[in-house]
Each structure stands twice: as structure tokens, then as C-alpha cells.
Amino acid sequence: MTTTTCNYKRVYVWELPVRIFHWITAFSIVILVITGFIIADPPAINANVEATNSYWFGYIRAIHLITAVVLVASSVFRLYWSIVGNQFANWKNFIPYTKKGIQNIIHVLKVDILLMGDRDHDLRNISIGHNYLAAFSYFLMGLLFILQVSTGFALMADTSSWWLPKMFSWVVPLFGGDILVRYIHHFSTWIFMAFAVIHIYLVLFHDYVEARGEASAMISGFKFVRLERFRVIKEKFEEIKGKIVAVESDEEH
Amino acid sequence: MKKTLKKEDTYYENIIKKGYSRRDFMKFATVMTAFMGYESSMVSQVVNALETKKRIPVIWEHFQECTGCSESFIRSDHPLVADLILDTISLDYTDTLMAASGHNAEEAKQESMKENYGKYILIVEGAIPTKNEGYCTIAGRSAVEVLKESAAGAAAILAFGSCSSWGGVQAAHPNPTGSVPVDAIIKNKPIIRVPGCPPISEVMAGVVVHYATFGTLPDLDSMNRPKQFYGKRVHDSCYRRPNFDAGLFAETYDSEEAKKGYCLYKAGCRGPVTYNACGTMEWNNGVSFPIKSGYPCIGCSENNFWDNGPFTERLTNVPGMGIEATADKVGKIVLGTAVAGAAVHAVATNIAKRKEIRDAEKRGEQNEQNIKA
């Protein structure tokens, strides 16, 4: 093992729409967090100006709201892509409802999170797209995003004449007032930030330990997959006489 | 105040009998139309209604309260408004203002409720204690019992003030008396919330007049507050709003900037989360309102306002997590834990996966050797 090198194939994992969605999300979250904290606790700039001559805080809020709408639109598109996109973009990856999914989560918890040794070395345990734990964490963040969007639009609803924020006007009575709604909106931001830290760290972790292009995959779309892994899949698919994953190589790496 | 006026009188007849001129009446109708948020073309309709409609009997119940709402109510800036409430709408029973007392008062109430069953308006001031009836017993009966009895024949219930609307100060943590708002006890009647600690007198009067003139409940928002008074945040009608958009903030309410009219947002102003008419109607004959007087809004008309302190700070305490645990502190702990966890994991990875990483490196080095040539 130590002396033989492994052969890898380049697999197109993240299609362009998925990558665009990812980076829109990433930049939006950065913008939303920054503008959000400015809105929550604006710096007191006591310049000797009249209110008529300045509107910077209004613009900050405008940026916050526009970015939120962009992120919502991009998320709606991503939901659509989870139906029409490739196997790694499919919504089924994100909810571990199968035995395989739960086993994979246990494997990831053991090997990647608790750093226990991998005795079996079963290649199928190495995920090509998301591992099931990561995907499930995105699902949970999606739920938190829904909470964030509903509380945000609910706060906007009363001063907006647009149907989109109006759709969320039921949220305020649900929580009993703007104060608590605002509070939830504010606190959730911290969870997004904590998630970003963990997410970025684990990308770097996988790239460092496995060196399969985990980080660059979100730029190029490609990941490197061990040749043996294809055989495993091929055999499995041949057994059920289904379609065969393309292994014909037009590129060598 | 008992039976000095016939109940069959219309509002107009009653007002004229009281010695006001028609001109006064017209002024009053115009003022009330404006209060209710209607345009001037509606004045004639209000006049017509007041001229023809029979007066509506009102029962006003006081439970756990400070009488601040009543105090605010009788200070309506227009003299006719006060008269309207105290005499014209035929306030048949109110603990603090009626002339009758003892058994007579209770009998008068019973009589009025029987006579006007299904027609009268019930105004409730104060929260209702549920833990022990000893906390609020009126004429030997518990508040819950009294409320249920008065509500049974009411056409509509107006919850005046934050206590009867949300629970208010009485229901603030730890709520020793188990106080609840009206809608926690009465489920089968239309309940209009007129929150505030206290509500603006013209707002209270406006709601009553709306029902009296049109015979219908005003348009309500999702929290059952009349839209014409609670449709906007204090923030949205605040005269300091341009300073908010311009990012001109006073750090504290006693600062030089606050005097200049800078926004009190950073001083903890609850205007952005409070629905009320303070910014437009103002108080004491439109003289001022808290923000205009230089103090941040404390959000007195919002649910749980008392527990959402401290009033002069933007962020409120996390409920049940101690006085000092604000959302940002908890958030920093969450974020700090994530960062620390990642750092520890990174170190642990280099130890636990040492062999794996080294093996891969060796294979890579071998490849590197082979690539020379």
C-alpha cells in the first residue's frame, strides 16, 4: 500500500448552477452578517451634518434587504436544481432517510469527527459528493435559513407593500411581537457564523487529509475519485443490470 | 350618574341636552373622524350616525391594574371626548368613576347587563389573576368569575391597556399572581386589543366611537389591534426617523446628540418594534410623546414589554438565561466554541491521522521522484 500509488479519475461533481448558488450564498451571508450587525448596533458617527445630507444607514438596510432577496431567489433556484441537477445535487442526498445514509453518518462521525481509525477501508464509505453528515447539516441550515427568512420578512412586512414580505406577516403573531422576532433573527446570525467556521474548517480538513480537491471542487466542479471506487460502483450496478457509470476514460490523470 | 339620562337618547340629542352647541357637535364629529383615520368626506357619515344611533351601553371592568388607563382616558384633549365616554356612551358601570357604590352599584350593573344583553360593550382594564382569587376579588367574587359573567352578554370586548391585552406588568416574570390577558379566558367573543401603558386617550375614545358610530368593529391587524391606530410602528411615524436613515445616532438619551434630535435607536428605543400611534397622535393634546421629550420608547404597547429590558439597551436579555446573558454573549460563546472546536480538531487530526497523511505523502514523493527524467 505504501509503495503503490493510487490512480484517480476526475469526476464532475458540482455543476455550474450548484457552484454559482454556493458562492452567491457565501457572499450573501458575509454581506448579510456585516450589514446585519451594523443594523443591530450602528456606529454612532456624530458628524456635524444634517439628516438631509446623509442616508448611509438607509443604504445599509437597503443592501441587507436586497441581498436577502437575492439569496432567497438563489435558494429557490437551488431547490429546483435539487430535482433536475445531477446525482450529487439531488435533494435525496440531504436527508439521511436510508440505511445507507445513517451508516455513512456513523462512519463520518467515527472517522472524520472523532478521528478513529478506519478498519474496513471500504471505498464506498468515501463520499464523492457530500457525505451524508455534511449534507444533513446543510439541510438543517436550510431550515434555519427558512426561520431567518421568515423572521426577516415578517419584520419587513408591515412597512412593505410587496407580497413577498407580506406572506410572512403571520410570523409576528406567532412569536407574540416584533421584539422576539427580531431577537430570533439576531441570534440565528450567530449560528450561521458558527456554521461557516465549521464548514470551512471541515473543507480544509478533507482537503488536507484526503487531497482529492475538496476545496477547489467548488471552483472547478471536479473532484478526484479513486479508480477502484468506479469498479465498486460498476460491479454494484451490473448486479442490478442498471445503467453503468461512465468509466470510459477520455482523460488520464 | 345613574339614570340621569334616558338610554334611548341618540348621541346628538344627548350632547345638545348637555348644553353643547351644534357647532361643538360638528367639531367633535370632525375630530373623531380624523382620530379614526378617515378622510374628511366621512365626516357626514359620522355626524349622521351620531344623530341617529342609539347610545351603546358600556360596562367597564377593572381587574389587576393601576387605573392608569382610566386616568389617560379621562384626559382626552377634546372636552366632548371625555364627556362622550363618561356620560354619552352611558357608562353603566365602572368601579373607579361611578357615583353608586356597594350593593347599589352591583345591582345597577346586573340590571344593565340584563337589559342590554348581547348589545353592550365590555371594556376590560387590568389583567386577570388566576392563581388565587384572593388577588383580585370584587364584591366578594373573583376576577375570573366577574369577567366571565360580564363577557357573557357583551357584543364585543375592548381590552384597554397592556394588562388586559397581553398581561402587562402583572404578568411580568415571575408572574406571582398567574395573571393572564382577557383572551386567555374569554374565547367566544370578539376581543379588540387597545394596548399601551396606558393607551393614548384619543385612541381609546376612537375605538369606542368607531363601534358607536358604525356598529362594527374597526379593521383589526393580526394581533387584533385596530389598524388605524396600531398599523404602524412608532419608528415609522417618528419625527426623528430621518436621523435614523442618515445614521445619526445618540449614544445615550441624556447626550448632546439626543437634544439635537438624533435617533435614539442606540439608546434602546423600542420604536422599531412597537406598534402605536404615539408618533402621529402624540399625548396631552398633541403636546409631545416620549421620544419627542428625549426618552427612548420603552415599547409599552408590546407584548411582554416589561420583561424585555433593560429599556435603554438595544438587545434584551435571553429569557431564562440570567440577567447578563444577552444574545450577543450567547452568540459569541457559540462562535467561540466552533472556532475552538475546529482548532482542537485540526491538532488532533495531525496526531490521529499521522500515519495516513505520512503514507500519502510518501506515495506522492515517489511520484515526484519518477517525474524527473
Interface residues (C-beta under 8 A of the other chain):
Chain A: M1 T2 T3 T4 T5 C6 A40 D41 P42 A44 I45 N46 A47 V49 E50 A51 T52 N53 S54 Y55 W56 F57 G58 I60 I113 L115 M116 G117 D158 T159 S169 W170 V172 P173 G176 G177 D178 I179 L180 R182 Y183 H186 F187 T189 W190 I191 M193 A194 F195 V197 I198 Y201 F205 Y208 V209 A211
Chain B: W166 S222 M223 G231 K232 R233 D236 P242 N243 F244 D245 A246 G247 L248 F249 A250 E251 E257 Y262 Y265 K266 R270 P272 V273 T274 Y275 G299 E302 N303 N304 F305 N308 R314 L315 T316 V318 A327 D328 V330 G331 K332 V334 L335 T337 A338 V339 G341 A342 H345 A346 A348 T349 A352 K353 E356 I357 D359 A360 K362 R363 G364 Q366 N367
